[in-house]
Amino acid sequence: MRTPARPRLLPIAAALALALTGAALAGCSSTSSGSSGQAADKPAKLTVWIMKDSLTDGYLQRFKADYEAGHPGTTLDIQIQEWDGIGQKVTSALASKDAPDVIEVGNTQVAQYAASGGVHDLSDKTAELNGKDWIPGLAEPGKIDGKQYGIPWYAANRVVIYHKDLFAQAGITAPPKTRDEWIADTQKLNTGGNDGIYLAGQTWYALAGFVWDEGGDLAVKGSDGKWKGALDTPQAQAGIGFYKQLQALGKGPKDADEAKPPQAEVFAQGHTAQLISTPGGANAIIKANPALKDKLGFFPIPGKSADKPGAVFTGGSDLVIPESSKHQAAAYEVVKALTGDKWQTEMAKEMSYVPNRTSLASALAGNDGAVAMAAGAVNGHATPNSPNWAAVEANNPIKQYMTQVLTGTDPATAGKTTSDAITKALNSTS
């Protein structure tokens, strides 16, 4: 099973995919000999672990054929991995003497794996891989204590999906670009039996974005290396204050997240003007109500000013190379190819993912949802880069904090209790 930090990412990957075949490329572990210093152009059988539903079978087959044609003597053994149990499987592989050569991992998982000491440091490759242009929300989680262990591969983030007809009825001719415009428009939409927005009370990734916009964070790491929860700060209180204002402009439950009930099903009833989701959420809406097929639009979550979109959590994947890979140099060439212009562009077009670099966003032209997502990705962030962040999400005190504030508890009081719980989880050695 994925670590608790990762489950949010699989729905992102699955929802954004334009076509997933479900086929798997079977294989076995790498058995060829060699050393970590082997030249990249020497013959090798490279084992590559890719997560199920990340890419179509066709994409992987094309990449394999193209790569092997350009690297005579090298064979790619691409193995599809199930999400169930993947955390322990990767941890065990990294500790073994016969690890795969390249592994796809969730961007929030890199810190956990790097802490084991089994992931190869690729800091000296960032310039060659155009690291200065990487999406921050992917690059930051892959960098631990100043060293780049995870190489950004693809990203996905949330946008606002809106009902075009309801916007037109309210006289709104263009999506809002600032928070103030967003509130004003949502107030106009929240009339006549319609909800201005459906925002469940525990949609904590959305809250995180509002806190980041205020200059705050969910937790911060001190100079002593210890982590401290940060929901008791003025910045966090401003973030939850905006969340509360927006959430009140609809009938979203205050004590549940976006899955209870499924927000797409609520929107599909036709009386909700907006919701916050990955663009792929539109597919679920249309499935529930095909009549809405041509009535959905997308825009980036608005920021505090028009020149910068609102902050968003960037989900997605990084590529890592195990220390025990027998072919590290050759493995790096695979990573370089998968994160290069050609295959990033093809991935963006086929899967509607945001490419790992901001300069490649044009590859999404013509896909309105993906374009909005890419526009928001430039202000992408990640959850606190701690190996123990998964422990926070396991019981997720942030959700309870949100419900408490939305139902009248003083934000400072609730924030202090929640921050203490986060601090304890992040500094646990058990």
ZICOR-V564796 format. One record per backbone hydrogen bond with DSSP energy under -1.0 kcal/mol. CO is the residue of the C=O (numbers start at 1). NH is the residue of the N-H. Records with the same first field share a line. If there is no record, write none. Layout:
CO: NH ; NH
This chain:
1: 87
3: 6
6: 9
9: 13
10: 14
11: 15
12: 16
13: 17
35: 38
39: 42
44: 75
46: 77
47: 101 ; 102
48: 79
49: 104
50: 81
51: 54
56: 60
57: 61
58: 62
59: 63
60: 64
61: 65
62: 66
63: 67
64: 68
65: 69
66: 70
71: 74
75: 46
77: 48
79: 50
81: 52
83: 86
85: 89
86: 90
87: 91
88: 92
89: 93
90: 94
91: 95
93: 96
102: 49
103: 320
105: 318
106: 109
109: 113
110: 114
111: 115
113: 116
114: 117
118: 323
122: 125
123: 126
125: 129
126: 131
127: 130
130: 133
131: 134
133: 358
135: 138 ; 139
136: 140
140: 143
142: 149 ; 150
144: 147
147: 144
148: 122
151: 319
154: 317
155: 354
156: 315
159: 277
160: 299
161: 275
162: 297
163: 167
164: 168
165: 169
166: 170
167: 172
168: 171
178: 182
179: 183
180: 184
181: 185
182: 186
183: 187
184: 188
185: 189
186: 190
189: 191
191: 194
195: 273
200: 203
202: 204
203: 207
204: 208
205: 209
206: 210
207: 211
208: 212
209: 213
211: 216
212: 215
218: 230
220: 228
222: 225
226: 222
228: 220
233: 237
234: 238
235: 239
236: 240
237: 241
238: 242
239: 243
240: 244
241: 245
242: 246
243: 247
244: 248
246: 249
249: 197
253: 201
256: 202
257: 260
258: 263
262: 266
263: 267
264: 268
266: 269
267: 270
271: 195
273: 163
274: 198
275: 161
277: 159
278: 281
279: 282
280: 283
281: 285
282: 286
283: 287
284: 288
285: 289
289: 292
290: 293
292: 295
295: 164
297: 162
299: 160
301: 310
303: 179
305: 308
312: 381
315: 156
316: 107
317: 153 ; 154
318: 105
319: 151
320: 103
321: 120
322: 325
327: 331
328: 332
329: 333
330: 334
331: 335
332: 336
333: 337
334: 338
335: 339
337: 340
340: 344
341: 345
342: 346
343: 347
344: 348
345: 349
346: 350
347: 351
348: 352
354: 155
356: 135
357: 360
358: 361
360: 363
361: 364
362: 365
364: 367
367: 371
368: 372
369: 373
370: 374
371: 375
372: 376
373: 377
376: 379
377: 380
379: 312
381: 314
384: 386
386: 389
388: 391
389: 393
390: 394
392: 396
397: 401
398: 402
399: 403
400: 404
401: 405
402: 406
403: 407
404: 409
405: 408
410: 414
411: 415
412: 416
413: 417
414: 418
415: 419
416: 420
417: 421
418: 422
419: 423
420: 424
421: 425
422: 426
423: 427
